[in-house]
Amino acid sequence: MKQGIDKRTAAGKLKLGHYSYSRFTMTAAKYQSSKTVRTLYVAFELGWGKWKLAFGTGPADNPRLRAVDGRDRARVLGEIAAAKTKFGLPANAAVVCCYEAGRDGHWLHRFLSAQPGVTCHEVDSSSIEVNRRQRRAKSDRLDAAKLLSMLIRYESGDKNTWRVVHVPSPEAEAQRHLHRELEDWQDQRRQHSNRIKGLLATLGHDVQVDEDFPRQLEGLRDWCDSPAPEELKARLLRQYEGWQFADRMVRELETQRSQTIRAGSEPCQELVRQLLALKGIGAASAWLFVMEVFGWRKIKNRREVGSLAGLTPTPYASGSSSREQGISKAGNRRLRAMALEIAWCWVRYQPNSELTLWFLKRFGSGKRLRKIGIVAVARKLLVALWKYLEHGEIPKGAELVDWRKKQIPGRRQAPMAVARGAG
C-alpha cells in the first residue's frame, strides 16, 4: 500500500515537473519571439527647405540620421524602407513616427498614418523637455536625435515625456477657416483705420473712418486753415481703399456665417444654435467655441476644459518659496481670449445666475479683484457651457432666450433693433 502511494506521488511529481518545464519553454519562446519583432522609430525635425530624419530601434542604438527635401513624401518613404534594411527589420515591421506641431499643420500626420503599419504622434512643442542651462548646443541633428530618444521613452510607457496633439478630422479643421479668416480681415480693417487716424492726428484731426470718409477728407483744414497736402491725401485714400476692401470681406464673411447658423443642418451648427439660446452668448463666441473645441473634441472631464483654454493655475512651491504664477496660457489662445470676453458679458447679461452671484460676492469689492476673478469666471463658464452642450445641463440661474430673435452680424436688421443692442 505504501509502495503504491509512493509510485503515485512520484508520477504526480513527474507530471508536475513536465508541465512546469513545458510552460517555461513556451514562455521563453514567446519572449524570444517578442524580442525579435522590433519596431522602427522615426523622429522628424521639420524645416522649410530640409527635413532631418532620425531612425532607431531602441535606446542603445546610435541614431541613423538622414536629410531630405522638405515635403518630399516619396523620399521619406524611401528612407524609412532603407532604415528597415539597415537595422535588419522585415519590410512589414511596425513604424512609429513623431514630429513637433507647428507651421506644417496636420497633413504630415495624416499622410504617415495612412501608410500601412505606421503610427504617428504630433507633439506639442511647448511640452518637450529641454536642457535648462543658459548655453546649450542646438542644431537640427541634435534636435532630431533628442526627439528620437524621447519617442522611445514615450512608447516604452513614460507618458509624461510630452503631450500629444489631438488631431482633428479634415472636416473639423475646414470649419475653422471661416471665423479665423474673419478675424484676420477684422485685424486688417483695424490696422487701416488706425493708420488713417494716426496720419490725421498730425494735422490735429480725429475723423471716424466710414463710407463718408473721402468727403470729410476734402473739408479738412489744419491749424492755419490750410488744406491737407496732396501727398498726404493720396496716402490716406490708398489706406482707405484697403479699409474698404477689408470691410467688404468682413461683411461677406459675417453674412455667410449668419446664413449657415440659420439654415445649416450639421451637428456642429446645431450646437451653435444651442449656445445662442443662452443670454449673453453671441454669434461670434458661439461659433468660435463650437468650431474650435466643442464641435469635435471629445472632452473627458472639466479639468480638460480649463487646460484646453490655458486657464489653469500654475502654483510654484519650492522649499520656503510659494507663490501663484497666474494662468498657464498653454491652450488655445482664441478660445481663451473669447472666454474672458464672454465672462464679462455673462456677468452683465446674466445677473441672476449662480456664477455671477458667486463672482460679485467674492470679487466685487475692487477693480483689481474683479480683473483677477473674471479669469475664474471664464474657466467656470467654459465648464458650464461644456456640460450644457454635452449633457443638457443649463447653468444654474441662467436665462434662456429665443436665438432667432438675437442680432447675428451679417443679417439685415431694422434700425430700432440695431439701436437696442444684443441681449
C-alpha positions in Angstrom: 0.0 0.0 0.0 2.8 2.4 0.9 4.6 1.5 -2.2 1.6 2.3 -4.3 1.2 5.7 -2.7 4.9 6.4 -3.4 4.5 5.5 -7.0 1.5 7.7 -7.5 3.3 10.6 -5.7 6.4 10.2 -7.9 4.2 10.1 -11.0 2.5 13.2 -9.8 5.8 15.0 -9.3 6.9 13.9 -12.8 3.8 15.2 -14.4 4.0 18.5 -12.5 7.7 18.9 -13.5 6.9 18.2 -17.1 4.1 20.7 -17.0 6.3 23.4 -15.5 9.1 22.7 -17.9 6.7 22.9 -20.9 5.2 26.1 -19.6 8.7 27.6 -19.1 9.7 26.6 -22.6 6.6 28.2 -24.1 7.2 31.4 -22.1 10.8 31.6 -23.1 9.9 31.0 -26.8 7.3 33.7 -26.6 9.8 36.1 -25.0 12.3 35.4 -27.7 9.8 35.9 -30.5 8.7 39.2 -28.9 12.3 40.3 -28.8 12.8 39.6 -32.5 9.8 41.6 -33.5 11.3 45.1 -33.3 9.8 48.5 -34.1 11.4 51.2 -36.2 11.2 54.6 -34.5 11.4 57.8 -36.7 11.7 61.4 -35.5 11.2 64.3 -37.9 12.9 67.7 -37.4 11.0 69.9 -39.9 12.5 72.8 -41.6 11.3 74.8 -44.6 13.9 73.6 -47.1 15.3 70.5 -45.5 13.9 67.9 -43.1 16.2 65.9 -40.7 15.1 62.3 -40.0 16.5 60.2 -37.1 16.0 56.4 -37.1 16.4 53.9 -34.3 15.1 50.6 -32.9 16.0 51.1 -29.2 17.7 53.3 -26.7 21.0 51.6 -27.2 21.1 52.3 -31.0 23.1 55.1 -32.5 20.5 57.1 -34.4 20.7 56.9 -38.2 20.4 60.5 -39.4 19.3 61.4 -42.9 18.3 64.7 -44.6 15.6 65.0 -47.2 14.0 67.9 -49.1 11.0 69.4 -47.3 7.6 67.8 -48.2 9.3 65.1 -50.4 6.9 62.3 -49.5 8.4 59.7 -51.8 11.9 60.3 -50.3 10.6 60.0 -46.8 9.0 56.6 -47.5 12.2 55.6 -49.3 14.3 56.5 -46.2 12.0 54.5 -44.0 12.4 51.4 -46.2 16.2 51.9 -46.3 16.3 52.2 -42.5 14.4 48.9 -42.1 17.0 47.2 -44.3 19.9 48.9 -42.3 18.5 47.7 -38.9 17.7 44.2 -40.3 13.9 44.6 -39.9 11.3 43.0 -42.2 9.5 45.1 -44.7 6.3 44.9 -42.7 7.8 45.9 -39.4 5.8 48.5 -37.4 6.9 52.1 -37.6 6.3 54.8 -35.0 6.9 58.4 -36.0 6.8 61.8 -34.3 7.3 65.4 -35.1 6.6 68.8 -33.5 3.3 70.5 -34.2 3.8 73.9 -36.0 3.7 75.5 -39.4 3.2 72.3 -41.4 -0.1 71.6 -39.7 -1.6 68.1 -39.6 -1.1 66.9 -43.2 2.1 65.0 -42.4 0.3 63.2 -39.5 -2.5 62.2 -41.9 -0.1 61.1 -44.6 2.1 58.9 -42.3 -0.9 57.5 -40.5 -2.4 56.4 -43.9 0.7 54.2 -44.6 0.3 50.5 -43.6 1.9 49.7 -40.2 2.8 53.3 -39.4 1.8 55.2 -36.3 2.4 58.9 -35.9 2.4 61.3 -32.9 2.1 65.0 -33.4 3.8 66.5 -30.3 3.1 69.8 -28.6 6.4 71.7 -28.8 5.9 73.6 -25.5 5.6 70.3 -23.6 9.0 68.9 -24.7 11.7 68.7 -22.0 14.7 71.0 -22.7 18.1 71.5 -21.0 17.9 74.4 -18.5 21.5 75.5 -18.9 21.9 79.1 -20.1 24.1 77.9 -23.0 23.3 74.6 -24.7 24.2 73.2 -28.1 21.2 73.2 -30.5 21.0 72.0 -34.1 18.6 70.1 -36.3 20.8 67.0 -35.9 20.7 67.2 -32.1 17.0 68.0 -32.0 16.2 65.0 -34.2 18.2 62.7 -32.0 16.6 64.1 -28.9 13.1 63.6 -30.3 14.0 60.0 -31.2 15.2 59.2 -27.7 12.0 60.8 -26.2 9.9 58.9 -28.7 11.4 55.6 -27.5 10.7 56.6 -23.9 7.1 57.5 -24.7 6.5 54.2 -26.4 8.1 52.4 -23.6 5.5 53.7 -21.2 6.7 57.1 -20.0 3.6 59.1 -20.9 4.9 62.2 -19.1 7.6 62.7 -21.6 5.5 65.1 -23.7 1.9 65.9 -24.6 0.4 64.6 -27.9 -1.8 66.8 -30.0 -5.3 65.7 -30.7 -5.5 65.9 -34.5 -8.9 67.0 -35.8 -10.6 65.4 -38.8 -10.2 67.3 -42.1 -13.8 68.3 -41.9 -13.5 69.8 -38.4 -10.3 71.6 -39.4 -12.0 73.1 -42.5 -14.8 74.5 -40.3 -12.3 76.7 -38.5 -11.4 78.7 -41.6 -14.4 81.0 -41.6 -14.0 82.6 -38.2 -10.2 82.6 -38.4 -10.4 84.4 -41.8 -13.0 86.8 -40.4 -10.6 87.5 -37.5 -7.8 88.3 -40.0 -9.9 90.7 -42.0 -11.1 92.4 -38.9 -7.5 92.9 -37.8 -6.6 94.3 -41.3 -9.5 96.7 -41.2 -8.5 97.9 -37.8 -4.9 98.4 -38.9 -6.0 100.6 -41.9 -8.3 102.6 -39.6 -5.5 103.2 -37.1 -3.1 104.3 -39.8 -5.6 106.8 -41.1 -6.3 108.1 -37.7 -2.6 108.3 -36.9 -1.9 110.3 -40.1 -4.8 112.7 -39.4 -3.6 113.2 -35.9 -0.5 115.0 -37.3 -3.0 117.7 -38.6 -4.9 117.8 -35.3 -8.0 116.0 -36.5 -9.9 113.0 -35.3 -12.2 111.6 -38.0 -14.4 108.5 -38.0 -13.4 106.1 -40.8 -16.5 105.1 -42.6 -18.2 105.3 -46.1 -18.2 109.1 -45.9 -14.5 109.5 -45.3 -13.5 110.8 -48.7 -16.0 113.7 -48.4 -14.7 114.5 -44.9 -11.2 114.5 -46.2 -11.9 117.3 -48.7 -13.1 119.6 -46.0 -10.3 119.1 -43.5 -8.1 122.1 -42.6 -5.0 122.3 -40.4 -4.4 124.9 -37.6 -3.8 127.7 -40.1 -6.9 126.9 -42.2 -4.8 125.3 -45.0 -5.9 122.1 -46.8 -4.1 118.8 -46.3 -1.1 118.3 -48.6 -1.9 116.4 -51.7 0.7 113.7 -50.9 -0.9 113.1 -47.6 -4.4 112.9 -49.2 -3.2 110.4 -51.8 -1.7 108.2 -49.0 -4.9 108.5 -46.9 -7.0 107.5 -49.9 -4.8 104.4 -50.6 -5.2 103.4 -47.0 -8.9 104.0 -47.3 -9.1 101.6 -50.3 -7.5 98.9 -48.2 -10.0 99.7 -45.4 -12.9 99.4 -47.9 -11.7 96.0 -49.2 -11.2 94.6 -45.7 -14.6 95.9 -44.6 -16.3 94.3 -47.6 -14.6 91.0 -46.7 -15.8 91.2 -43.1 -19.4 91.9 -44.1 -19.4 89.0 -46.6 -18.0 86.5 -44.1 -20.4 87.7 -41.4 -23.3 87.2 -43.9 -22.0 83.7 -44.7 -21.8 82.8 -41.0 -25.3 84.2 -40.4 -26.8 82.1 -43.2 -25.0 79.0 -42.0 -26.3 79.4 -38.4 -29.8 79.9 -39.6 -30.0 77.3 -42.3 -27.2 74.8 -41.5 -28.1 71.2 -40.8 -24.7 69.9 -39.5 -24.5 68.8 -35.8 -21.9 71.5 -35.1 -24.3 74.2 -36.3 -27.0 72.8 -34.1 -24.6 73.2 -31.2 -24.0 76.9 -32.2 -27.8 77.5 -32.1 -27.9 75.7 -28.7 -25.3 78.1 -27.3 -27.1 81.1 -28.8 -30.2 80.2 -26.7 -28.2 81.5 -23.6 -28.5 85.2 -22.9 -25.1 86.9 -23.2 -23.7 84.5 -25.8 -23.5 86.0 -29.3 -22.9 84.5 -32.8 -19.1 85.2 -32.8 -18.5 83.5 -29.4 -20.9 80.6 -30.0 -19.3 79.9 -33.4 -15.8 80.0 -32.1 -16.5 77.8 -29.1 -18.0 75.1 -31.2 -15.7 75.1 -34.1 -12.5 75.4 -32.1 -13.3 72.8 -29.4 -16.8 71.7 -28.5 -17.8 70.6 -32.0 -15.2 67.9 -32.5 -13.1 67.4 -29.3 -14.0 64.6 -27.0 -13.6 66.0 -23.6 -13.5 63.7 -20.6 -13.8 66.0 -17.6 -13.9 69.6 -16.5 -10.1 69.7 -16.0 -9.5 69.2 -19.7 -11.8 72.2 -20.5 -9.7 74.5 -18.4 -6.4 73.2 -19.8 -7.6 73.5 -23.4 -8.1 77.2 -22.9 -4.9 77.7 -20.9 -6.9 78.9 -17.9 -5.5 76.5 -15.3 -3.5 77.9 -12.3 0.3 77.4 -12.1 1.4 77.4 -8.4 5.1 77.5 -7.6 6.2 75.9 -4.3 9.8 75.0 -3.6 11.1 75.0 0.0 10.0 78.1 1.7 9.1 79.9 -1.5 5.5 79.6 -2.5 3.6 81.8 -5.0 1.0 81.7 -7.7 2.3 82.4 -11.2 -1.0 83.0 -12.9 -2.8 81.0 -15.6 -0.7 78.7 -17.8 -1.7 80.2 -21.2 -0.8 76.9 -22.7 -4.0 76.2 -24.5 -6.0 77.6 -27.5 -5.4 81.4 -27.4 -8.6 82.2 -29.4 -10.7 80.1 -27.0 -9.0 81.8 -24.0 -9.5 85.4 -25.3 -13.1 84.8 -26.2 -13.8 83.1 -22.9 -12.5 86.1 -21.0 -14.6 88.5 -23.1 -17.8 86.4 -22.7 -17.2 86.2 -18.9 -17.7 89.9 -18.7 -20.8 89.6 -20.9 -22.1 86.8 -18.7 -21.8 89.0 -15.6 -23.6 91.8 -17.3 -26.5 89.9 -19.1 -26.9 87.0 -16.6 -27.1 88.9 -13.2 -29.2 86.3 -11.5 -27.1 83.3 -12.4 -25.2 81.4 -9.7 -21.9 82.1 -11.4 -22.5 85.9 -11.4 -23.6 85.9 -7.8 -20.5 84.0 -6.8 -18.3 86.4 -8.7 -19.9 89.5 -7.1 -19.8 88.1 -3.6 -16.1 87.1 -3.8 -14.5 89.6 -6.2 -17.0 92.5 -6.3 -15.2 94.7 -3.8 -12.5 96.3 -6.0 -11.4 96.8 -9.6 -8.2 94.8 -9.3 -10.0 91.9 -7.7 -12.6 91.9 -10.4 -9.9 91.5 -13.1 -8.5 88.6 -11.2 -11.8 87.0 -10.5 -13.1 87.2 -14.1 -10.4 84.6 -15.1 -12.1 82.2 -12.7 -15.5 83.1 -14.1 -14.2 82.3 -17.6 -12.9 78.9 -16.6 -16.1 78.0 -14.7 -18.2 79.3 -17.6 -16.4 77.1 -20.1 -17.1 74.1 -17.9 -20.7 75.1 -17.6 -21.0 75.5 -21.4 -19.4 72.1 -21.9 -21.9 70.5 -19.6 -24.7 72.3 -21.3 -23.8 71.0 -24.7 -22.7 67.6 -23.6 -25.3 66.7 -21.0 -28.0 69.4 -21.5 -27.4 70.9 -18.0 -28.5 74.5 -18.1 -26.2 76.7 -16.0 -27.9 77.4 -12.6 -29.9 80.6 -12.7 -29.1 81.3 -16.4 -31.8 82.9 -18.6 -32.7 81.4 -21.9 -33.9 83.4 -24.9 -35.1 82.6 -28.5 -31.9 82.6 -30.5 -33.8 83.5 -33.7 -34.5 87.0 -32.2 -30.9 87.7 -31.5 -28.8 90.1 -33.6 -26.5 88.0 -35.7 -23.8 90.1 -37.5 -24.3 89.9 -41.3 -28.1 89.8 -41.2 -30.2 92.8 -42.2 -31.9 94.2 -39.2 -34.3 97.1 -38.6 -32.7 100.4 -37.3 -34.5 100.1 -33.9 -33.2 96.5 -33.5 -29.7 97.7 -34.0 -30.1 100.5 -31.6 -31.4 98.3 -28.8 -28.2 96.1 -28.9 -27.8 92.4 -28.2 -29.3 90.8 -25.2 
